[in-house]
Amino acid sequence: MSVTNIISSTPSIENGYCSFELGSFSFHRDEYFAHISWVVNGRGMSHTISADVFLRALMRDVAWGFFYGRVNFDNVFGTTNHYGQVDMFAGSYNGDLKAKNLDLLETFDTPLIMATFKTMLDDWTNESFDPFAAPDETTQGWIGKKSGSNLAAINRERQVCQRQPGLPGDVALRVDEDGYPQNRAFADVSEDEPEVYIEPGFESEVGAFNLFAFLSRSNVTWNPSITSICKESLFCPTTEEYILPIAHGNDRCEWFFQMSDQIDWKVENDETGQPRAKVVMKAGDIAAMPADCRHTGYSPKRSMLLVWENANPELPKLYADGKLPVNPIQF
């Protein structure tokens, strides 16, 4: 659908931010909050999220292309990816709102909702605020009236390997001259590279790299970089600090390998938000998130996490039809 289907009001006289409408949903922000409104059963509903929380979640939804399954901005609002179309919902996976028939879910073609979200992200992100960064790495610039923009931050693209990092034809984050300095939290991480002795003639096919050094130069948080692709198996290492800005609702199982420090995971029922488990992962721990949960992570200091994803496009239907167990291991 054409981007012209985005309905954007003129900037607010009070604070300079534009308002947006998509389907039956309306969005506006003030100096502190993002406000979402909808009408259901003749009743006007509204939901308020702190603007920084909303922008951090919106940034991931845009950067990840709506990700696998559901992206819950909080316990009321979010999106579900159907890979060509996207549901936008308010209250549909909140047990209380759902029970009172106060929820709304509408489905949009992916290009339309993506264009709307990108335009909103651009307009609502001020010049000194980076929604991809840890709180200590950006300013409180999200507070207050409209003040410029930060296109360099919101237009970052995920690092996706074409080959193993370090081999000809790929980019290595760990090289200073590429513009990726070592992060303050990983100053003690060795930058030594493994020694590889390659049979002549195979120089472009065999290699190795220091994954810790690679991750020590990540300038974003909670944004997996794909460093290994084997058919539909993806290794997606990432650095985590503070709070995962969304609650991820799986449409497939997800494996986590904690490579350094600690992350505490809050795991909930994906349909209702009811608590299911708390998982504390320390360096060396491996855990699997089932295909029917939502989870949010808390990392008290910057840590390294390897996320293993299965990109098979048939998985959501197989789980939805009950043809695969939601837990990857049956005890």
C-alpha positions in Angstrom: 0.0 0.0 0.0 1.1 3.5 -0.6 2.8 5.5 2.1 0.3 8.3 1.5 -2.2 6.2 3.5 -0.4 7.4 6.6 -2.6 10.2 8.2 -0.3 12.7 10.0 -1.7 15.8 11.6 0.2 19.1 11.6 2.6 19.4 14.5 1.1 20.3 17.8 1.2 23.9 18.7 2.0 23.0 22.3 5.0 20.6 21.7 5.8 20.3 18.0 5.1 16.5 17.7 2.9 15.2 14.9 0.0 12.9 15.6 -0.7 9.8 13.6 -3.7 7.5 12.7 -3.6 4.0 11.3 -6.9 2.1 10.9 -8.9 2.7 14.1 -5.8 3.6 16.2 -4.6 7.1 17.0 -1.2 8.1 18.3 0.0 11.3 19.8 2.8 12.3 22.2 3.5 15.1 24.6 6.7 16.1 26.5 6.7 12.8 28.6 4.3 10.3 27.2 3.1 8.4 24.1 -0.7 8.1 24.0 -2.6 5.4 22.0 -6.4 5.7 21.5 -9.0 3.4 20.0 -12.8 2.9 20.0 -14.4 -0.5 20.7 -18.0 -1.3 21.3 -18.8 2.4 21.2 -16.4 3.1 24.1 -13.4 5.3 23.7 -10.2 3.7 25.1 -6.7 5.1 25.7 -3.4 3.8 26.9 -0.3 5.8 28.0 3.3 4.7 27.8 6.4 6.7 28.8 7.8 8.2 25.6 11.2 6.7 26.0 9.8 3.2 26.6 7.6 3.5 23.6 10.4 4.7 21.3 12.8 2.0 22.4 10.1 -0.6 21.6 9.2 1.1 18.4 12.9 1.2 17.3 13.2 -2.6 17.7 9.9 -3.3 15.9 11.1 -1.3 13.0 14.7 -2.5 13.0 13.7 -6.2 13.3 11.0 -6.0 10.6 8.4 -7.0 13.3 10.6 -9.9 14.3 9.4 -13.5 14.8 5.9 -13.6 16.3 4.7 -10.9 18.7 6.4 -7.7 19.9 4.6 -6.5 23.1 5.5 -2.9 23.8 4.0 -3.5 27.2 1.1 -5.5 28.6 -1.5 -3.7 26.4 -0.1 -2.6 23.0 2.0 -4.4 20.4 2.3 -6.1 17.0 2.2 -9.7 15.6 4.1 -10.6 12.5 2.4 -12.7 9.9 5.2 -12.2 7.3 3.5 -10.1 4.7 0.9 -8.7 7.1 1.1 -7.4 10.7 -1.5 -7.3 13.4 -1.6 -4.2 15.6 -3.4 -4.7 18.8 -4.4 -3.0 22.1 -5.5 -5.3 24.9 -5.9 -8.5 22.8 -3.3 -10.3 24.9 -4.2 -8.7 28.2 -6.4 -11.0 30.2 -8.5 -8.2 31.9 -9.1 -6.1 28.8 -9.9 -9.2 26.7 -12.4 -10.5 29.2 -14.2 -7.2 29.1 -14.3 -7.0 25.3 -12.3 -3.7 25.4 -9.5 -5.0 23.1 -8.9 -4.2 19.4 -6.9 -6.0 16.8 -6.5 -4.8 13.2 -4.3 -6.3 10.4 -2.3 -4.2 8.0 -0.1 -4.9 5.0 3.5 -4.8 6.2 4.7 -1.9 4.0 1.9 0.4 5.3 2.4 -0.2 9.0 6.2 -0.2 8.6 6.0 3.2 6.8 3.8 4.6 9.6 6.0 3.3 12.3 9.2 4.7 10.6 7.6 8.1 10.2 6.4 8.2 13.8 9.9 7.1 15.0 11.5 9.8 13.0 9.2 12.6 14.2 9.1 11.5 17.9 12.9 10.9 18.3 14.7 14.1 19.3 18.3 14.8 18.1 20.1 13.9 21.4 18.2 10.7 22.1 19.3 7.2 20.8 16.6 4.6 21.3 19.1 1.8 20.5 21.5 2.8 23.3 21.7 1.9 27.0 20.5 4.7 29.3 24.0 5.6 30.2 24.9 6.0 26.5 22.3 8.6 25.5 20.7 11.7 27.0 17.3 12.4 28.4 16.6 14.1 25.1 13.3 12.2 24.7 11.8 14.6 27.4 10.4 17.9 26.3 9.2 19.5 23.2 10.2 18.5 19.6 13.9 19.2 19.1 15.4 18.1 15.8 15.9 14.5 14.8 18.4 11.6 15.1 18.4 9.9 11.7 21.8 8.4 12.2 20.6 6.5 15.2 17.2 5.3 14.0 18.4 4.4 10.5 21.0 1.9 11.8 20.8 -1.5 10.0 21.3 -4.8 11.7 24.7 -6.4 11.0 23.9 -9.5 9.0 26.7 -11.6 7.8 27.0 -12.7 4.2 29.9 -14.9 5.2 31.7 -15.6 8.5 33.0 -12.3 9.8 36.6 -11.8 8.9 36.4 -13.7 5.6 36.7 -11.8 2.3 33.4 -10.2 1.4 32.2 -9.5 5.0 32.5 -6.7 7.5 34.1 -7.1 10.9 32.8 -4.9 13.7 36.0 -5.3 15.7 38.2 -3.1 13.5 38.7 0.4 15.0 39.0 2.1 11.6 35.5 0.8 10.7 34.1 3.1 13.3 33.2 0.7 16.0 35.3 1.4 19.1 35.3 -1.1 22.0 32.4 -0.5 24.4 33.1 0.9 27.8 31.7 -2.2 29.5 34.1 -4.5 27.6 37.4 -2.8 28.2 38.8 -6.0 29.6 37.8 -8.2 26.7 40.9 -9.5 24.8 41.1 -8.4 21.2 43.5 -11.3 20.3 42.5 -13.1 17.2 42.9 -16.9 16.8 45.8 -18.2 14.7 44.6 -20.1 11.7 46.9 -22.1 9.4 45.2 -22.6 6.1 46.1 -25.0 3.3 47.2 -23.0 0.3 44.3 -22.4 -2.1 41.6 -22.2 0.7 42.4 -18.7 2.0 39.0 -17.4 1.1 37.1 -20.4 2.5 38.6 -21.0 6.0 38.8 -18.6 8.8 38.1 -17.9 12.5 37.4 -14.8 14.6 37.1 -13.7 18.2 33.4 -13.5 18.9 33.9 -11.7 22.2 36.0 -9.1 20.5 33.3 -8.8 17.8 30.6 -8.2 20.4 32.7 -5.9 22.5 32.4 -3.3 19.6 28.6 -3.4 19.4 27.2 0.1 19.7 23.6 -1.0 20.3 21.8 -3.1 22.9 19.1 -5.8 22.5 19.7 -6.0 18.8 20.9 -9.4 17.6 23.6 -9.4 14.9 23.5 -12.5 12.6 27.0 -13.9 12.5 26.2 -17.5 11.3 23.7 -18.9 8.8 23.5 -22.6 8.1 20.3 -23.2 6.0 17.6 -22.0 8.4 19.7 -22.0 11.5 20.8 -18.5 12.7 23.3 -17.6 15.4 22.4 -14.1 16.6 24.8 -12.8 19.2 24.0 -9.5 20.9 24.9 -7.3 23.9 22.3 -6.6 26.5 22.1 -3.8 29.1 19.3 -2.5 31.3 15.9 -3.9 30.1 14.8 -5.6 26.9 12.4 -2.8 25.6 9.8 -5.3 24.5 8.2 -8.5 25.8 8.9 -11.0 22.9 6.0 -13.4 22.2 7.4 -16.4 20.4 5.9 -18.1 17.4 8.8 -20.7 17.6 11.2 -22.0 20.2 14.2 -19.8 21.0 17.5 -20.9 22.5 19.7 -18.6 24.7 23.4 -19.1 25.6 24.6 -16.7 28.2 28.2 -15.9 27.3 29.0 -13.3 30.0 27.6 -11.8 33.2 23.9 -12.3 33.9 20.4 -11.7 32.6 17.2 -12.3 34.6 14.2 -13.3 32.4 10.6 -12.8 33.3 8.5 -15.3 31.4 4.7 -15.0 31.0 1.8 -16.6 29.3 1.7 -15.2 25.8 -2.1 -15.0 25.6 -2.8 -13.4 29.0 0.4 -12.0 30.4 0.1 -14.2 33.5 3.5 -15.1 35.1 5.0 -18.4 34.2 8.6 -18.4 35.4 11.7 -16.5 36.3 14.9 -17.6 34.7 18.3 -16.4 36.0 21.0 -17.0 33.5 24.7 -16.6 34.4 27.7 -17.1 32.1 27.7 -20.6 30.6 24.0 -21.2 31.1 21.7 -22.3 28.3 18.0 -22.0 28.3 15.1 -22.4 25.8 12.1 -20.2 25.6 9.0 -22.2 24.6 6.9 -21.3 21.6 3.9 -20.1 23.6 5.5 -17.6 26.0 6.5 -14.0 26.1 9.7 -12.9 27.8 11.5 -9.8 29.0 15.1 -9.6 30.0 16.9 -7.6 32.7 20.7 -7.2 32.4 22.2 -5.2 35.4 25.4 -4.7 33.5 26.3 -5.1 29.8 26.4 -8.8 28.9 26.8 -11.0 25.9 24.1 -13.3 24.8 23.9 -15.8 21.9 20.4 -16.3 20.5 19.8 -19.3 18.3 16.9 -18.9 15.9 15.3 -21.3 13.5 14.1 -19.2 10.6 12.0 -22.0 9.0 8.9 -20.1 7.8 6.6 -23.2 8.3 7.2 -23.2 12.1 4.4 -20.8 13.2 1.7 -22.9 11.6 3.1 -26.1 12.8 3.1 -24.8 16.4 -0.4 -23.2 16.0 -1.8 -26.5 14.6 -0.3 -28.5 17.5 2.0 -30.5 15.3 5.1 -29.5 17.2 5.5 -29.5 21.0 5.9 -25.9 22.4 8.8 -27.1 24.6 11.9 -28.2 22.6 12.8 -30.8 25.2 10.4 -33.2 26.9 11.5 -34.4 30.3 
